[in-house]
């Protein structure tokens, strides 16, 4: 079968079209690094949808807690970076006359449908919320205990508060009686011990007292009367004064005079001593 020249032209056009389609599929257009470099609204919408798709994939990956702490932290950082980039593209779309996604767009939700928590713009997704140091950020502080007013406290005060019903149960009185009996026994025992120690101490003190220098035991009485008096007394003691015995006051005065004379001889001059001796002579001392 012989083909005409027109058939060859058609085949050539189809081949060129197919080649163009293949080349267009192989060469991918890269997203601009800065949103301000894009000047077409459809392309800006396209790049925003692409970023949202990447965020969805990474959010699905970060749900796996077995990835390890470092990988989870890296994924969470990448998601937050994409979120910031998405915000830049939304601002650019608004500048090009498109919708304001920051105001009318949906909130960021996790796989459970809850709003993604965060701190000052940085958000945590999936297993990143259970990392050390992150869990404490989402723990709610316990509500402070409500303080009762004085009137509310007084409502709970009754006779039982003051102890008027302590004996009603029949348990306290037997315990008190038992404790009181034991306390009495201990107190009596303590008193007896102290009394015995005190009596023994007094007796020992009496035995250790020094004998008077003015007393003498008359072992051989001279006459019968004194012998009978001595025998009639139990442990009788007789006082025998062979010389005049001075009283205690006289002894003290003599000691004072002697001390004065010693001090006078030590510190007084000869003239003062002579004058003192003359005065004593005149006074008859």
DOLUM-711475 format. One line per 5 residues: number of its first residue (from 1); their letters; for each residue x, y, z of N, C-alpha, C. Coordinates in Angstrom, 1 decimal, padded with zeros to 4 digits. Example, Ala and Ser with C-alpha at 12.3 -4.5 7.8 and 13.67 -1.06 7.14 Angstrom:
1) AS) 013.2,-005.7,007.8,012.3,-004.5,007.8,013.2,-003.3,007.8 ~ 012.8,-002.2,007.1,013.7,-001.1,007.1,012.9,000.0,007.9
***
This chain:
1) XXXXX) 000.9,-001.2,000.0,000.0,000.0,000.0,000.9,001.2,000.0 ~ 000.6,002.1,-000.9,001.4,003.3,-001.0,000.7,004.4,-000.4 ~ 001.4,005.1,000.6,000.8,006.2,001.3,001.1,007.5,000.5 ~ 000.2,008.4,000.7,000.4,009.7,000.0,001.2,010.6,000.9 ~ 001.6,011.7,000.3,002.4,012.7,001.0,001.6,013.3,002.1
6) XXXXX) 000.3,013.5,002.0,-000.5,014.0,003.1,-000.5,013.1,004.3 ~ -000.4,011.8,004.1,-000.4,010.9,005.2,000.9,011.1,006.0 ~ 002.0,011.2,005.3,003.3,011.4,005.9,003.3,012.7,006.8 ~ 002.6,013.8,006.3,002.6,015.0,007.0,001.8,014.9,008.3 ~ 000.7,014.1,008.2,-000.1,013.9,009.4,000.6,013.1,010.5
11) XXXXX) 001.3,012.0,010.0,002.1,011.2,010.9,003.2,012.0,011.6 ~ 003.8,012.9,010.8,004.9,013.7,011.4,004.4,014.7,012.4 ~ 003.2,015.2,012.2,002.6,016.2,013.1,002.2,015.5,014.4 ~ 001.7,014.2,014.3,001.3,013.5,015.5,002.6,013.1,016.3 ~ 003.6,012.8,015.6,004.9,012.4,016.3,005.4,013.6,017.1
16) XXXXX) 005.4,014.7,016.4,005.9,015.9,017.1,005.0,016.3,018.3 ~ 003.7,016.1,018.1,002.8,016.4,019.3,003.1,015.5,020.4 ~ 003.3,014.2,020.1,003.5,013.2,021.1,004.9,013.5,021.8 ~ 005.9,013.9,021.1,007.2,014.2,021.6,007.1,015.4,022.5 ~ 006.3,016.4,022.1,006.1,017.6,022.9,005.4,017.3,024.3
21) XXXXX) 004.4,016.4,024.2,003.8,016.0,025.4,004.7,015.2,026.4 ~ 005.5,014.3,025.8,006.5,013.6,026.6,007.5,014.6,027.3 ~ 008.0,015.5,026.5,009.0,016.4,027.0,008.3,017.3,028.1 ~ 007.1,017.7,027.9,006.4,018.5,028.9,006.2,017.7,030.2 ~ 005.9,016.4,030.1,005.8,015.6,031.3,007.1,015.4,032.1
26) XXXXX) 008.2,015.3,031.4,009.4,015.1,032.0,010.0,016.3,032.7 ~ 009.9,017.4,032.1,010.4,018.7,032.7,009.4,019.3,033.6 ~ 009.7,019.3,034.9,008.8,019.9,035.9,009.2,021.3,036.2 ~ 008.2,022.1,036.4,008.5,023.5,036.7,008.7,023.6,038.2 ~ 009.8,024.3,038.6,010.1,024.4,040.1,009.4,025.6,040.7
31) XXXXX) 009.0,025.4,042.0,008.3,026.5,042.7,009.3,027.6,043.0 ~ 008.9,028.8,042.8,009.9,029.9,043.0,010.2,030.0,044.5 ~ 011.5,030.4,044.8,011.9,030.5,046.2,011.2,031.6,046.9 ~ 010.9,032.7,046.3,010.2,033.8,046.9,008.8,033.9,046.2 ~ 007.8,034.1,047.0,006.5,034.3,046.5,006.4,035.5,045.7
36) XXXXX) 007.2,036.5,045.9,007.1,037.8,045.2,007.6,037.6,043.8 ~ 008.3,036.5,043.4,008.7,036.3,042.1,007.6,035.9,041.1 ~ 006.5,035.4,041.7,005.4,035.0,040.9,004.4,036.1,040.6 ~ 004.1,036.3,039.4,003.2,037.4,039.0,001.9,037.0,038.4 ~ 001.6,035.7,038.4,000.3,035.2,037.9,-000.5,034.5,039.0
41) XXXXX) -001.7,034.9,039.1,-002.6,034.4,040.1,-002.8,032.9,040.0 ~ -003.1,032.3,038.8,-003.3,030.8,038.8,-002.0,030.0,039.2 ~ -000.8,030.5,038.9,000.4,029.8,039.3,000.5,029.9,040.9 ~ 000.2,031.1,041.4,000.3,031.3,042.8,-000.7,030.3,043.6 ~ -001.9,030.1,043.0,-002.8,029.2,043.6,-002.3,027.7,043.5
46) XXXXX) -001.6,027.5,042.3,-001.0,026.1,042.1,000.1,025.8,043.2 ~ 001.0,026.8,043.4,002.0,026.6,044.4,001.5,026.5,045.8 ~ 000.4,027.2,046.1,-000.2,027.1,047.4,-000.8,025.7,047.6 ~ -001.4,025.1,046.6,-002.0,023.8,046.7,-000.9,022.7,046.8 ~ 000.2,023.0,046.1,001.3,022.1,046.2,001.9,022.0,047.6
51) XXXXX) 002.0,023.2,048.3,002.6,023.3,049.6,001.6,022.6,050.6 ~ 000.3,022.7,050.4,-000.7,022.1,051.3,-000.6,020.6,051.1 ~ -000.3,020.1,049.9,-000.2,018.6,049.7,001.1,018.1,050.4 ~ 002.2,018.9,050.4,003.4,018.4,051.1,003.2,018.4,052.6 ~ 002.4,019.4,053.1,002.2,019.5,054.5,001.3,018.3,054.9
56) XXXXX) 000.4,017.9,054.1,-000.5,016.7,054.5,000.3,015.4,054.5 ~ 001.3,015.3,053.6,002.1,014.1,053.6,003.0,014.0,054.9 ~ 003.6,015.1,055.2,004.5,015.1,056.4,003.7,015.0,057.7 ~ 002.5,015.5,057.7,001.6,015.4,058.9,001.3,013.9,059.1 ~ 001.0,013.2,058.0,000.7,011.8,058.1,001.9,011.0,058.5
61) XXXXX) 003.1,011.4,058.1,004.3,010.7,058.5,004.7,010.9,060.0 ~ 004.4,012.1,060.5,004.8,012.4,061.9,003.9,011.7,062.9 ~ 002.8,011.1,062.5,002.0,010.4,063.4,002.6,009.1,064.0 ~ 003.7,008.6,063.3,004.3,007.4,063.7,005.4,007.8,064.8 ~ 005.1,007.3,066.0,006.0,007.6,067.1,007.3,006.8,067.1
66) XXXXX) 007.3,005.8,066.2,008.5,004.9,066.2,009.6,005.5,065.3 ~ 009.4,006.7,064.7,010.5,007.3,063.9,011.7,007.7,064.7 ~ 011.5,007.9,065.9,012.7,008.4,066.7,012.5,009.9,067.0 ~ 013.1,010.3,068.1,013.0,011.7,068.5,013.5,012.7,067.5 ~ 014.7,012.4,067.0,015.4,013.4,066.1,014.6,013.5,064.7
71) XXXXX) 014.1,012.4,064.2,013.4,012.4,062.9,012.0,013.1,063.2 ~ 011.4,012.9,064.3,010.1,013.6,064.6,010.3,015.1,064.7 ~ 011.4,015.5,065.4,011.7,016.9,065.5,012.0,017.5,064.1 ~ 012.7,016.8,063.2,013.0,017.3,061.9,011.7,017.5,061.1 ~ 010.8,016.5,061.2,009.6,016.6,060.4,008.7,017.7,060.9
76) XXXXX) 008.7,017.9,062.2,007.9,019.0,062.8,008.5,020.4,062.3 ~ 009.8,020.5,062.3,010.4,021.7,061.8,010.1,022.0,060.3 ~ 010.1,020.9,059.5,009.8,021.0,058.1,008.3,021.5,057.9 ~ 007.4,020.9,058.7,006.0,021.3,058.6,005.8,022.7,058.9 ~ 006.5,023.2,060.0,006.3,024.6,060.4,006.9,025.5,059.3
81) XXXXX) 008.0,025.1,058.6,008.6,025.9,057.6,007.6,026.0,056.4 ~ 007.0,024.8,056.0,006.0,024.9,054.9,004.8,025.7,055.3 ~ 004.4,025.7,056.6,003.3,026.6,057.0,003.7,028.1,056.8 ~ 004.9,028.4,057.1,005.3,029.8,056.9,005.3,030.2,055.4 ~ 005.8,029.2,054.6,005.8,029.5,053.2,004.4,029.6,052.6
86) XXXXX) 003.5,028.8,053.1,002.1,028.9,052.7,001.5,030.2,053.0 ~ 001.9,030.7,054.2,001.4,032.1,054.5,002.0,033.1,053.6 ~ 003.2,033.0,053.1,003.7,034.0,052.2,003.0,033.9,050.8 ~ 002.6,032.7,050.4,001.9,032.6,049.1,000.5,033.1,049.3 ~ -000.1,033.0,050.4,-001.5,033.5,050.6,-001.4,035.0,050.6
91) XXXXX) -000.4,035.6,051.2,-000.2,037.1,051.1,-000.1,037.5,049.6 ~ 000.7,036.7,048.9,001.0,037.1,047.4,-000.3,036.9,046.6 ~ -001.1,035.9,046.9,-002.4,035.7,046.2,-003.3,036.9,046.5 ~ -003.3,037.4,047.7,-004.2,038.5,048.1,-003.7,039.8,047.3 ~ -002.4,039.9,047.2,-001.8,041.1,046.4,-002.2,041.0,044.9
96) XXXXX) -002.3,039.8,044.4,-002.6,039.6,043.0,-004.1,039.7,042.7 ~ -004.9,039.9,043.8,-006.4,040.1,043.6,-007.1,038.8,043.9 ~ -006.5,037.8,044.5,-007.2,036.6,044.9,-007.8,036.7,046.2 ~ -008.4,035.6,046.7,-009.1,035.6,048.0,-008.1,035.7,049.2 ~ -008.6,036.2,050.3,-007.8,036.3,051.5,-007.9,035.0,052.3
101) XXXXX) -007.0,034.1,052.1,-007.1,032.8,052.8,-006.8,032.9,054.3 ~ -006.0,033.9,054.7,-005.7,034.1,056.1,-007.0,034.4,056.9 ~ -008.0,035.0,056.3,-009.2,035.4,057.0,-010.3,034.4,056.8 ~ -010.4,033.8,055.6,-011.6,032.9,055.4,-011.1,031.4,055.3 ~ -009.8,031.2,055.4,-009.3,029.8,055.2,-009.7,029.0,056.5
106) XXXXX) -009.7,027.7,056.3,-010.0,026.8,057.5,-008.8,026.8,058.5 ~ -009.1,026.4,059.7,-008.1,026.3,060.7,-007.3,025.0,060.5 ~ -006.1,025.0,061.0,-005.2,023.9,060.9,-005.6,022.8,061.9 ~ -006.0,021.6,061.4,-006.4,020.5,062.3,-005.5,019.4,062.2 ~ -005.4,018.5,063.2,-004.6,017.3,063.1,-005.5,016.2,062.6
111) XXXXX) -004.9,014.9,062.7,-005.6,013.8,062.1,-006.9,013.4,063.0 ~ -006.9,013.9,064.2,-008.1,013.7,065.1,-009.2,014.7,065.0 ~ -008.9,015.7,064.1,-009.9,016.8,064.0,-009.8,017.9,065.0 ~ -008.7,017.9,065.8,-008.5,018.9,066.8,-007.6,020.0,066.3 ~ -007.8,021.2,066.7,-006.9,022.3,066.3,-005.5,022.0,066.8
116) XXXXX) -004.6,022.3,065.9,-003.2,022.0,066.2,-002.7,023.0,067.3 ~ -002.2,022.5,068.4,-001.7,023.4,069.5,-000.3,024.0,069.1 ~ 000.0,025.1,069.6,001.3,025.7,069.4,001.6,026.7,070.4 ~ 002.8,027.3,070.3,003.3,028.3,071.2,004.0,029.4,070.4 ~ 003.4,030.6,070.4,003.9,031.7,069.7,004.2,031.4,068.2
121) XXXXX) 003.2,030.8,067.5,003.3,030.5,066.1,003.9,029.2,065.8 ~ 004.7,028.6,066.6,005.3,027.3,066.4,004.3,026.2,066.8 ~ 004.0,025.3,065.9,003.0,024.3,066.2,003.6,022.9,066.3 ~ 003.0,022.0,067.0,003.5,020.7,067.2,002.4,019.7,066.7 ~ 002.9,018.7,065.9,002.0,017.8,065.2,002.3,016.4,065.7
126) XXXXX) 001.2,015.5,065.7,001.4,014.1,066.0,002.2,013.8,067.2 ~ 003.2,012.9,066.9,004.1,012.4,068.0,005.0,013.5,068.6 ~ 005.1,014.6,067.9,005.9,015.7,068.5,005.4,016.3,069.7 ~ 004.1,016.1,070.0,003.5,016.6,071.2,003.8,015.8,072.4 ~ 004.3,014.6,072.2,004.7,013.7,073.3,006.2,013.7,073.6
131) XXXXX) 006.9,014.5,072.9,008.4,014.6,073.1,008.7,015.2,074.5 ~ 009.9,014.8,075.0,010.3,015.4,076.3,010.4,016.9,076.2 ~ 009.8,017.6,077.2,009.8,019.1,077.2,008.7,019.7,076.5 ~ 008.0,018.9,075.6,006.9,019.5,074.9,005.5,019.1,075.6 ~ 005.5,018.0,076.2,004.3,017.5,076.9,003.9,018.5,078.0
136) XXXXX) 004.9,019.1,078.6,004.6,020.0,079.7,003.9,021.3,079.2 ~ 004.2,021.6,078.0,003.6,022.9,077.4,002.1,022.8,077.3 ~ 001.5,021.6,077.1,000.1,021.4,076.9,-000.6,020.9,078.1 ~ 000.1,020.7,079.2,-000.6,020.3,080.4,-001.3,021.5,081.1 ~ -002.5,021.4,081.3,-003.3,022.4,081.9,-003.0,022.5,083.4
141) XXXXX) -002.8,023.7,083.9,-002.6,023.9,085.3,-003.9,023.6,086.1 ~ -003.7,022.9,087.2,-005.0,022.7,088.0,-005.6,023.9,088.5 ~ -006.9,023.9,088.5,-007.7,025.1,088.9,-007.4,025.4,090.4 ~ -007.2,026.6,090.7,-006.9,026.9,092.2,-008.2,026.6,093.0 ~ -007.9,026.0,094.2,-009.0,025.7,095.1,-009.7,026.9,095.6
146) XXXXX) -011.0,026.8,095.6,-011.8,028.0,096.0,-011.7,028.1,097.5 ~ -011.4,029.2,098.0,-011.3,029.5,099.4,-012.8,029.7,100.0 ~ -013.1,029.1,101.0,-014.4,029.2,101.6,-014.4,030.5,102.5 ~ -015.5,031.1,102.5,-015.7,032.3,103.3,-015.9,031.9,104.8 ~ -015.8,032.9,105.6,-015.9,032.7,107.1,-017.3,032.1,107.4
151) XXXXX) -018.3,032.7,106.7,-019.7,032.2,106.9,-019.8,030.7,106.5 ~ -019.2,030.3,105.4,-019.3,028.9,105.0,-018.6,028.0,106.0 ~ -017.5,028.4,106.5,-016.8,027.6,107.5,-017.6,027.5,108.8 ~ -018.2,028.5,109.2,-019.0,028.5,110.4,-020.2,027.6,110.3 ~ -020.7,027.3,109.1,-021.8,026.4,108.9,-021.4,025.0,109.3
156) XXXXX) -020.2,024.6,109.2,-019.7,023.3,109.5,-019.4,023.1,111.0 ~ -019.4,024.1,111.8,-019.1,024.1,113.2,-020.3,023.7,114.0 ~ -020.3,022.6,114.7,-021.4,022.1,115.5,-020.9,021.6,116.8 ~ -021.7,020.9,117.6,-021.3,020.4,118.9,-020.2,019.4,118.8 ~ -020.2,018.6,117.7,-019.1,017.6,117.5,-017.8,018.3,117.3
161) XXXXX) -017.7,019.5,116.7,-016.5,020.2,116.5,-015.8,020.5,117.8 ~ -016.6,020.8,118.9,-016.1,021.2,120.2,-015.9,020.0,121.1 ~ -016.2,018.8,120.6,-015.9,017.6,121.4,-017.0,017.2,122.3 ~ -018.2,017.7,122.2,-019.3,017.3,123.1,-019.8,015.9,122.8 ~ -019.6,015.3,121.7,-020.1,014.0,121.4,-019.0,012.9,121.3
166) XXXXX) -017.9,013.2,121.9,-016.8,012.2,121.9,-017.2,011.0,122.7 ~ -018.0,011.1,123.8,-018.3,009.9,124.6,-019.5,009.1,124.1 ~ -020.1,009.6,123.1,-021.3,008.9,122.6,-021.0,007.5,122.0 ~ -019.9,007.3,121.5,-019.6,006.1,120.8,-019.2,005.0,121.8 ~ -019.0,005.3,123.1,-018.6,004.3,124.1,-017.2,003.7,124.0
171) XXXXX) -016.4,004.4,123.2,-015.0,003.9,123.1,-014.0,004.7,123.8 ~ -014.3,006.0,123.9,-013.3,006.9,124.5,-013.2,006.8,126.0 ~ -014.4,006.6,126.7,-014.4,006.5,128.2,-013.6,005.4,128.7 ~ -013.7,004.1,128.2,-012.9,003.0,128.7,-011.4,003.3,128.5 ~ -011.0,003.8,127.4,-009.6,004.1,127.1,-009.1,005.2,128.1
176) XXXXX) -009.9,006.2,128.3,-009.5,007.2,129.3,-009.3,006.7,130.7 ~ -010.2,005.8,131.1,-010.1,005.2,132.4,-008.9,004.3,132.5 ~ -008.6,003.5,131.5,-007.4,002.7,131.5,-006.1,003.6,131.6 ~ -006.1,004.6,130.8,-004.9,005.5,130.8,-004.8,006.2,132.1 ~ -005.9,006.6,132.7,-005.8,007.3,134.0,-005.3,006.4,135.1
181) XXXXX) -005.8,005.1,135.1,-005.3,004.2,136.1,-003.8,003.9,136.0 ~ -003.3,003.8,134.7,-001.9,003.6,134.5,-001.1,004.8,135.0 ~ -001.6,006.0,134.7,-000.9,007.3,135.1,-000.9,007.4,136.6 ~ -001.9,007.0,137.3,-001.9,007.0,138.8,-000.9,006.1,139.4 ~ -000.8,004.9,138.8,000.2,003.9,139.3,001.6,004.4,139.0
186) XXXXX) 001.9,005.0,137.9,003.2,005.6,137.6,003.5,006.7,138.6 ~ 002.5,007.6,138.8,002.8,008.7,139.7,003.1,008.3,141.1 ~ 002.4,007.2,141.6,002.6,006.7,143.0,004.0,006.1,143.1 ~ 004.3,005.3,142.1,005.7,004.7,142.0,006.8,005.8,142.0 ~ 006.6,006.8,141.3,007.6,007.9,141.2,007.7,008.6,142.6
191) XXXXX) 006.5,008.8,143.2,006.6,009.5,144.5,007.3,008.6,145.6 ~ 007.0,007.3,145.6,007.7,006.4,146.5,009.2,006.4,146.3 ~ 009.6,006.4,145.0,011.0,006.4,144.7,011.7,007.6,145.2 ~ 011.1,008.8,144.9,011.7,010.0,145.3,011.7,010.1,146.9 ~ 010.7,009.6,147.5,010.7,009.7,149.0,011.8,008.8,149.6
196) XXXXX) 012.0,007.6,149.1,013.0,006.8,149.6,014.4,007.4,149.3 ~ 014.6,008.0,148.2,015.9,008.6,147.9,016.1,009.8,148.8 ~ 015.1,010.6,149.0,015.2,011.7,149.9,015.5,011.3,151.3 ~ 014.8,010.3,151.8,015.1,009.9,153.2,016.5,009.3,153.4 ~ 016.9,008.5,152.4,018.3,008.0,152.5,019.3,009.1,152.4
201) XXXXX) 019.1,010.1,151.6,020.0,011.2,151.4,020.1,012.0,152.7 ~ 018.9,012.2,153.4,018.9,013.0,154.7,019.7,012.2,155.7 ~ 019.5,010.9,155.8,020.2,010.1,156.8,021.7,010.1,156.6 ~ 022.1,010.0,155.3,023.5,010.0,155.0,024.1,011.4,155.3 ~ 023.3,012.5,155.1,023.8,013.8,155.4,024.0,014.0,156.9
206) XXXXX) 023.1,013.5,157.7,023.2,013.6,159.1,024.5,012.8,159.7 ~ 024.8,011.7,159.0,025.9,011.0,159.5,027.2,011.7,159.1 ~ 027.2,012.5,158.0,028.4,013.1,157.6,028.6,014.5,158.2 ~ 027.7,014.9,159.0,027.9,016.3,159.6,029.1,016.3,160.6 ~ 029.8,017.3,160.6,031.0,017.4,161.5,030.5,017.6,162.9
211) XXXXX) 031.3,017.1,163.8,031.0,017.2,165.2,031.4,018.6,165.7 ~ 030.7,019.1,166.7,031.0,020.4,167.2,032.3,020.4,168.0 ~ 033.1,021.5,167.8,034.4,021.5,168.6,034.2,021.8,170.0 ~ 033.0,022.2,170.4,032.7,022.5,171.8,032.0,021.4,172.6 ~ 031.8,020.2,171.9,031.2,019.1,172.5,032.3,018.1,172.9
216) XXXXX) 032.0,017.4,173.9,032.9,016.3,174.3,032.1,015.2,175.0 ~ 032.5,014.0,174.7,031.8,012.8,175.3,032.5,012.4,176.6 ~ 031.7,012.5,177.6,032.2,012.1,178.9,032.1,010.6,179.1 ~ 033.3,010.0,178.9,033.3,008.5,179.0,033.3,008.1,180.5 ~ 034.0,008.8,181.4,034.1,008.4,182.8,033.6,009.5,183.7
221) XXXXX) 032.3,009.5,184.0,031.8,010.6,184.9,032.4,010.4,186.3 ~ 032.6,011.6,186.9,033.3,011.6,188.2,032.4,011.2,189.3 ~ 031.1,011.6,189.4,030.3,011.3,190.5,029.1,010.4,190.0 ~ 028.4,009.9,190.9,027.3,008.9,190.6,026.1,009.7,189.9 ~ 025.9,010.9,190.4,024.7,011.6,189.8,024.9,011.9,188.3
226) XXXXX) 026.1,012.3,188.0,026.4,012.6,186.5,026.4,011.2,185.8 ~ 026.8,010.1,186.4,026.8,008.8,185.7,025.3,008.4,185.5 ~ 024.5,008.6,186.5,023.1,008.2,186.3,022.4,009.1,185.2 ~ 022.7,010.4,185.2,022.2,011.2,184.1,022.6,010.8,182.7 ~ 023.9,010.4,182.7,024.4,009.9,181.4,023.8,008.6,181.0
231) XXXXX) 023.6,007.7,181.9,022.9,006.4,181.6,021.5,006.6,181.2 ~ 020.8,007.6,181.8,019.4,007.9,181.5,019.2,008.4,180.1 ~ 020.1,009.1,179.6,020.0,009.7,178.2,020.6,008.7,177.2 ~ 019.9,008.6,176.1,020.4,007.8,175.0,021.4,008.6,174.1 ~ 022.6,008.1,174.2,023.6,008.8,173.5,023.8,010.2,174.0
236) XXXXX) 023.8,010.4,175.4,023.9,011.7,176.0,025.2,012.3,175.7 ~ 025.3,013.7,175.6,026.5,014.4,175.4,026.5,015.5,176.4 ~ 027.7,015.6,177.1,027.8,016.6,178.2,028.8,017.7,177.7 ~ 028.6,018.9,178.1,029.4,020.0,177.7,030.3,020.4,178.9 ~ 031.6,020.3,178.7,032.5,020.6,179.8,033.3,021.9,179.4
241) XXXXX) 033.3,022.9,180.2,034.0,024.2,179.9,035.1,024.3,180.9 ~ 036.3,024.0,180.6,037.4,024.1,181.5,037.9,025.6,181.6 ~ 037.7,026.3,180.5,038.1,027.8,180.4,037.0,028.5,179.9 ~ 037.0,029.9,180.1,035.9,030.7,179.6,035.8,030.6,178.0 ~ 034.7,030.2,177.5,034.6,030.0,176.0,033.9,031.3,175.5
246) XXXXX) 034.6,031.9,174.5,034.0,033.1,173.9,032.8,032.7,173.0 ~ 031.9,033.7,172.8,030.8,033.4,172.0,031.2,033.6,170.5 ~ 030.3,033.2,169.6,030.6,033.3,168.2,030.8,034.8,167.8 ~ 030.1,035.7,168.3,030.2,037.1,168.0,031.6,037.7,168.4 ~ 032.0,037.3,169.6,033.3,037.7,170.1,034.4,037.2,169.2
251) XXXXX) 034.3,036.0,168.8,035.3,035.4,167.9,035.4,036.2,166.6 ~ 034.2,036.6,166.1,034.2,037.3,164.8,034.8,038.7,165.0 ~ 034.5,039.4,166.1,035.1,040.7,166.4,036.6,040.6,166.5 ~ 037.1,039.6,167.1,038.6,039.4,167.3,039.2,039.2,166.0 ~ 038.6,038.4,165.1,039.1,038.2,163.8,039.2,039.4,162.9
256) XXXXX) 038.1,040.3,163.1,038.1,041.5,162.3,039.2,042.5,162.8 ~ 039.4,042.6,164.1,040.5,043.4,164.7,041.8,042.9,164.2 ~ 042.0,041.6,164.2,043.3,041.1,163.8,043.5,041.4,162.3 ~ 042.5,041.3,161.5,042.7,041.6,160.1,043.0,043.1,159.8 ~ 042.3,044.0,160.6,042.6,045.4,160.5,044.1,045.7,160.9
261) XXXXX) 044.6,045.1,161.9,045.9,045.3,162.3,046.9,044.9,161.3 ~ 046.6,043.7,160.6,047.5,043.2,159.6,047.5,044.2,158.4 ~ 046.4,044.7,158.0,046.3,045.6,156.9,047.0,047.0,157.3 ~ 046.8,047.4,158.5,047.4,048.7,158.9,048.9,048.6,158.9 ~ 049.4,047.4,159.4,050.9,047.3,159.4,051.5,047.1,158.0
266) XXXXX) 050.7,046.6,157.1,051.2,046.4,155.8,051.2,047.7,154.9 ~ 050.1,048.5,155.1,050.0,049.7,154.2,050.1,051.0,154.9 ~ 050.0,051.1,156.2,050.1,052.4,156.8,051.5,052.8,157.1 ~ 051.8,054.1,157.2,053.2,054.6,157.5,053.4,054.5,159.0 ~ 054.7,054.8,159.3,055.1,054.7,160.8,054.4,055.8,161.5
271) XXXXX) 054.3,057.0,160.9,053.6,058.2,161.6,052.2,057.8,161.9 ~ 051.5,057.3,160.9,050.1,056.9,161.0,049.9,055.9,162.1 ~ 050.8,054.9,162.1,050.8,053.9,163.1,051.0,054.5,164.5 ~ 051.9,055.4,164.7,052.1,056.0,166.0,050.9,056.8,166.4 ~ 050.3,057.6,165.5,049.1,058.3,165.8,048.0,057.4,166.2
276) XXXXX) 047.9,056.3,165.5,046.8,055.3,165.9,047.0,054.7,167.2 ~ 048.3,054.4,167.6,048.6,053.8,168.9,048.4,054.8,170.0 ~ 048.7,056.1,169.7,048.4,057.2,170.7,046.9,057.3,171.0 ~ 046.1,057.3,169.9,044.7,057.4,170.1,044.1,056.2,170.9 ~ 044.6,055.1,170.6,044.2,053.9,171.4,044.5,054.0,172.8
281) XXXXX) 045.7,054.6,173.1,046.1,054.7,174.5,045.2,055.7,175.2 ~ 044.9,056.8,174.6,044.1,057.8,175.2,042.7,057.3,175.4 ~ 042.2,056.5,174.5,040.9,055.9,174.6,040.8,054.7,175.5 ~ 042.0,054.2,175.9,042.0,053.1,176.8,041.7,051.8,176.2 ~ 042.0,051.7,174.9,041.7,050.5,174.1,042.9,049.6,174.2
***
